[in-house]
Amino acid sequence: MMNGKKQDQTGENGTNPNPPSSETVINLDHGDPTAFETYWRKVGERSAITITGDQSLSYFSNLKSLCWFLEPKLEEEIRRLHEVVGNAKVDDHYIIVGAGSSQLIQAALYAVSPFDHPEPISVVSAAPYYSSYQEVADLMKSGLYKWGGDANSFEKDGPYIEMVTSPNNPSGEMREQVVNRPQGKTIYDLAYYWPQYTPITSKLDHDIMLFTLSKCTGHAGSRIGWALVRDKDVARKMVNFLVISTIGVSKESQLRAAKILGIISDSCQDHDKSSELENFFEYGQHLMAKRWEKLREVVESNELFSLPNYPSKYCLFTKHVAEAHPAFAWMSCNSDVEDCEIVLRGQKILARGGRRFGSDTKYVRVSMLSREQEFNLFLQRLSAIQGNFTREN
């Protein structure tokens, strides 16, 4: 049975029953989306599902579908949510479910790689790029593809694959392809193209678009992602990769994901306020905006750190002009600091250094998605760094 009661170690209002102390190491290296726990605690039993022992025994979900292990209810709710938000075109795309977008990245790389090329083709992405792209491309030492580095400096002739993360991880800005040559294939990683992180400026319509439940709703532990794929042959190859590697995706996770996505769509469409179902994306926008406001206040009070600014744009979902509030803060240190990651580590703050993203050590990526107590302690420690750094130098 799955139900709406929390099973992890959290208390009221998303707090930790063992609150962080002055000696606690705050891990903001990963984008673990625990910031949304409070919302789902308020939803409570409405988000519960029950699965009996006789359900979901078969490998198969829908033999009429190209992705035969995709639960029909999940496909329905994915299509519905994209229509509600207006962030991606789904009508002429196949939907493929995977164990998070991480598995779908591998499936997409496999599917678009030419099998008859004499050497592995290059996988590139414009720096600063998502740090895991290089790890994924080089993990299996595949004969199909290999990591090719920064797309901005890619000059090799022949086929290639470009990964485009938009909004970008780590820097938060919207992006398009950089190399843009006839022999190239482009995969759009749209994990953060949701209203709580950025204004929805258009309904995207790319050949391959990847999304993930973890960054949309906060349910990272369910390991559900989906791809929207226009070309049937590419979609079939992606399904083949998933079948060979894991023989599909957990039905239990898919059914939970369908329930969660349905609640989000309901929250956006339900005009009956007596239901007390708060619009999830409005909740997320308020949460992220407040966190960014607090962080900017701390950063602007000293001269050690700086943050990027984002232009305000009209959001098709909210119907008003809004600023982006990314899931990560791409912070940089001034010229007196050689390694920003080390500076933060000195205050027991773990973050991911710029070198992992094809940038330099003056940059660091900090997650904005932690629990409230951890985020507030991060701000306290960040405020203290300036004084400590000044005294030491």
C-alpha positions in Angstrom: 0.0 0.0 0.0 1.1 3.5 -0.7 -0.5 6.3 1.2 -0.2 10.0 1.8 1.5 9.8 5.2 5.1 10.8 5.3 7.5 7.9 5.9 10.8 9.9 6.1 12.1 11.8 9.0 10.2 15.1 8.7 8.0 16.9 11.1 5.4 19.6 10.9 5.6 22.2 8.1 8.5 20.3 6.4 10.8 20.6 9.3 13.3 18.0 10.4 12.7 16.6 13.9 16.4 16.6 14.3 17.1 20.2 13.3 20.5 21.2 12.0 22.9 22.5 14.5 26.1 24.6 14.2 28.0 21.4 13.6 25.7 20.1 10.9 27.1 19.8 7.4 24.5 21.2 4.9 24.5 19.3 1.7 23.4 21.6 -1.1 25.4 19.7 -3.7 22.4 17.8 -5.0 19.1 19.2 -6.2 17.1 17.1 -3.7 13.6 18.7 -4.0 12.6 18.4 -0.3 11.4 22.1 -0.4 8.0 20.8 -1.7 7.3 18.5 1.2 5.1 21.0 3.0 2.7 21.3 0.0 2.2 17.6 -0.2 1.8 17.2 3.5 -1.2 19.7 3.2 -2.6 17.6 0.3 -2.5 14.6 2.6 -4.7 11.6 1.9 -5.9 13.1 -1.3 -2.6 12.0 -2.9 -2.8 8.5 -1.6 -3.1 5.4 -3.8 -3.7 1.8 -2.8 -2.3 -1.2 -4.8 -3.5 -4.6 -3.9 -1.4 -7.8 -4.3 -3.2 -8.9 -7.4 -2.6 -5.7 -9.3 0.2 -4.8 -11.7 1.7 -8.3 -12.0 2.2 -8.2 -15.8 5.2 -6.6 -17.6 2.7 -5.1 -20.0 0.6 -2.0 -19.6 -0.8 -1.2 -23.1 0.0 -3.5 -26.1 -1.4 -1.0 -28.5 1.2 1.6 -27.5 4.7 1.8 -28.9 5.9 2.2 -25.3 4.0 -0.8 -24.1 5.0 -0.5 -20.4 3.7 3.0 -20.1 0.6 3.0 -17.9 -2.4 4.6 -19.8 -3.3 6.7 -16.8 0.2 8.2 -16.6 0.2 9.0 -20.3 -3.2 10.7 -19.9 -2.0 12.8 -17.0 1.2 13.8 -18.7 -0.7 15.0 -21.8 -3.1 16.8 -19.6 -0.5 18.6 -17.5 1.4 19.9 -20.5 -1.8 21.2 -21.9 -2.6 22.9 -18.6 0.8 24.5 -18.3 1.4 25.1 -22.0 5.1 24.4 -21.9 5.4 21.7 -24.5 3.5 20.4 -27.5 2.4 16.8 -27.1 -0.1 16.0 -29.8 2.3 14.7 -32.4 4.9 13.2 -30.0 5.2 9.7 -28.6 5.5 9.6 -24.8 8.1 7.3 -23.4 8.5 6.7 -19.6 11.8 6.1 -17.9 13.4 5.7 -14.5 13.9 9.5 -14.2 15.3 11.7 -17.0 18.8 10.2 -16.3 17.8 6.9 -17.9 16.0 8.7 -20.7 19.2 10.7 -21.5 21.0 7.4 -22.0 18.2 6.0 -24.1 18.1 9.1 -26.3 21.9 9.1 -26.8 21.6 5.5 -27.9 18.6 6.1 -30.2 20.1 9.1 -32.1 23.6 7.7 -32.5 24.5 6.4 -36.0 25.3 2.7 -35.7 27.4 2.7 -38.9 29.9 5.5 -37.9 33.5 4.3 -37.7 34.1 6.0 -34.4 32.1 7.2 -31.4 30.5 10.6 -32.2 30.8 13.5 -29.9 28.2 14.5 -27.3 28.5 18.2 -26.5 26.8 20.9 -24.4 27.5 24.6 -24.0 29.4 25.4 -20.8 28.4 25.8 -18.1 26.7 22.4 -18.7 25.0 19.9 -16.5 27.8 18.1 -14.7 26.4 14.6 -15.3 26.4 14.8 -19.1 30.1 13.9 -19.2 29.7 11.1 -16.7 26.8 9.6 -18.7 28.5 9.9 -22.1 31.7 8.3 -20.9 30.4 5.7 -18.4 30.1 2.7 -20.7 33.0 3.7 -23.0 30.5 3.1 -25.8 31.4 2.6 -29.4 28.5 4.8 -30.3 29.3 8.1 -28.6 31.7 9.8 -26.2 31.9 13.2 -24.4 33.0 16.0 -26.7 33.1 18.9 -24.3 31.9 22.5 -24.6 29.6 23.0 -27.6 30.9 26.6 -27.9 34.3 25.3 -29.0 33.2 22.2 -30.9 34.7 22.3 -34.4 34.9 18.6 -35.4 33.2 17.6 -38.7 30.6 14.9 -39.0 27.7 13.8 -36.8 27.4 14.9 -33.2 24.8 15.1 -30.4 24.1 18.4 -28.6 22.5 18.4 -25.2 20.5 21.6 -24.5 19.4 22.2 -20.9 16.7 24.9 -20.7 16.4 26.5 -18.2 20.1 25.7 -17.9 21.5 23.7 -15.0 23.5 25.3 -13.4 23.0 28.9 -14.5 19.3 29.1 -14.9 18.9 30.9 -18.2 16.9 29.7 -21.2 18.9 28.2 -24.0 18.9 27.0 -27.6 21.3 24.8 -29.6 24.7 26.3 -30.3 26.4 24.1 -32.9 23.3 23.8 -35.2 24.7 21.8 -38.1 22.9 19.5 -40.6 24.5 16.3 -39.3 23.7 17.0 -35.7 21.0 15.7 -33.4 19.7 17.8 -30.5 18.2 16.5 -27.2 16.4 19.1 -25.1 16.6 18.5 -21.3 13.6 20.5 -20.0 13.6 19.3 -16.4 13.2 22.8 -15.0 10.8 24.3 -17.6 8.0 24.6 -15.1 6.3 27.8 -13.8 7.9 27.7 -10.3 11.4 28.1 -11.9 10.9 30.3 -15.0 8.2 32.1 -17.0 6.6 29.8 -19.6 7.3 31.9 -22.7 6.3 29.4 -25.4 4.9 25.9 -26.0 8.1 24.1 -27.0 8.0 21.8 -30.0 11.4 20.0 -30.3 12.1 16.5 -31.7 13.2 15.1 -28.3 12.1 16.8 -25.0 12.9 15.3 -21.6 11.0 15.9 -18.4 11.2 14.5 -14.9 8.8 14.1 -12.0 11.5 15.0 -9.5 11.9 18.7 -10.5 8.3 19.2 -11.6 6.6 17.9 -8.4 9.4 17.2 -5.9 9.0 13.4 -6.0 12.6 12.4 -6.8 12.3 9.1 -5.0 9.7 7.8 -7.4 12.3 7.8 -10.3 9.9 8.8 -13.1 10.7 10.8 -16.1 9.2 11.0 -19.6 10.3 11.9 -23.1 8.3 13.5 -25.8 9.6 12.2 -29.1 8.4 13.2 -32.6 10.1 10.5 -34.7 8.7 7.0 -34.5 12.0 5.3 -35.3 13.8 7.2 -32.6 11.0 6.5 -30.1 11.2 2.8 -30.9 15.0 2.7 -30.3 14.6 4.5 -27.0 11.9 1.9 -25.9 14.3 -0.9 -27.0 17.0 0.5 -24.8 14.7 0.7 -21.8 13.4 -2.9 -22.5 17.0 -4.3 -22.6 18.2 -2.4 -19.6 15.3 -2.7 -17.2 12.3 -4.3 -19.1 10.3 -1.2 -18.6 9.5 1.0 -15.5 7.9 0.2 -12.2 4.1 0.3 -12.4 3.8 1.3 -8.8 5.9 4.4 -9.5 3.9 5.2 -12.6 0.6 5.0 -10.8 1.8 7.2 -8.0 3.2 9.7 -10.6 -0.2 9.7 -12.4 -2.0 10.5 -9.2 0.5 13.3 -8.3 0.3 14.9 -11.8 -3.5 14.7 -11.7 -3.6 16.6 -8.4 -1.3 19.3 -9.9 -3.6 19.7 -12.9 -6.6 19.8 -10.6 -5.0 22.5 -8.5 -4.5 24.6 -11.6 -8.0 24.1 -13.0 -10.1 23.9 -9.8 -11.8 27.2 -9.4 -13.9 25.9 -6.4 -11.8 27.4 -3.5 -13.8 25.3 -1.1 -11.7 22.4 -2.1 -8.7 24.1 -0.3 -6.4 22.7 -3.0 -3.7 25.4 -3.5 -2.4 25.9 -7.0 0.9 23.9 -6.9 2.8 26.2 -9.3 1.6 29.4 -7.5 2.8 27.8 -4.2 6.2 26.9 -5.9 6.5 30.4 -7.4 6.0 32.0 -4.0 8.4 29.6 -2.3 11.2 30.1 -4.9 10.7 33.9 -5.1 11.0 34.3 -1.3 14.2 32.2 -1.2 15.8 34.1 -4.0 14.8 37.4 -2.4 16.5 36.3 0.9 19.6 35.0 -0.9 20.0 38.2 -2.9 19.8 40.3 0.3 22.6 38.3 1.9 24.8 38.4 -1.3 24.2 42.1 -1.8 25.3 42.8 1.8 28.9 41.8 1.0 31.3 42.0 -1.8 32.5 38.4 -1.8 29.8 36.7 -3.9 27.7 37.6 -6.9 24.6 36.2 -8.5 23.3 36.3 -12.1 20.3 38.5 -12.9 17.3 37.3 -15.0 15.2 39.4 -17.3 11.5 39.6 -16.5 9.3 38.0 -19.2 5.6 37.5 -19.8 4.5 34.0 -18.6 1.8 32.3 -20.7 0.8 30.2 -17.7 0.4 32.9 -15.0 -0.7 35.6 -17.5 1.7 38.2 -16.0 5.3 39.3 -16.2 7.6 37.4 -13.9 11.3 36.8 -13.2 13.0 33.4 -13.2 13.8 31.8 -9.8 16.0 28.8 -10.8 16.4 25.6 -8.7 20.1 26.4 -8.4 22.0 29.5 -7.5 25.1 29.9 -9.8 27.2 31.9 -7.5 30.6 33.4 -8.2 33.3 34.6 -5.9 35.4 37.8 -6.4 38.9 37.9 -7.7 40.4 37.4 -4.2 39.0 33.8 -4.1 40.5 31.0 -6.1 38.0 28.3 -5.2 34.4 29.2 -4.2 33.5 25.6 -3.3 36.3 25.5 -0.8 35.2 28.8 0.8 31.7 27.3 1.3 33.0 24.0 2.6 34.9 26.0 5.3 31.4 26.9 6.7 30.2 23.3 6.4 28.2 24.0 3.2 28.6 21.4 0.5 28.1 22.7 -3.1 29.2 21.7 -6.5 32.3 23.5 -7.9 32.3 25.2 -11.3 34.9 22.9 -12.8 32.3 20.1 -12.9 30.2 22.2 -15.2 33.0 23.1 -17.6 33.5 26.4 -15.9 36.2 27.6 -13.4 36.6 27.3 -9.7 35.4 30.8 -9.0 31.8 29.5 -9.6 29.8 27.1 -7.5 26.3 25.7 -7.8 24.1 25.8 -4.7 20.7 24.0 -4.5 17.7 26.2 -3.7 15.5 23.2 -3.0 16.4 22.1 0.5 14.1 22.1 3.5 13.4 25.5 5.1 15.6 24.9 8.2 18.6 23.9 6.0 18.0 26.9 3.7 17.9 29.4 6.6 21.0 27.9 8.1 22.7 28.2 4.8 21.9 31.9 4.7 23.2 32.4 8.2 26.5 30.7 7.3 26.8 32.6 4.0 26.4 35.9 5.9 29.2 34.9 8.3 31.7 34.0 5.5 32.3 37.6 4.5 33.5 38.6 8.0 35.6 35.5 8.4 37.2 35.9 4.9 38.0 39.6 5.6 39.6 38.9 8.9 41.7 36.0 7.5 43.0 38.2 4.6 
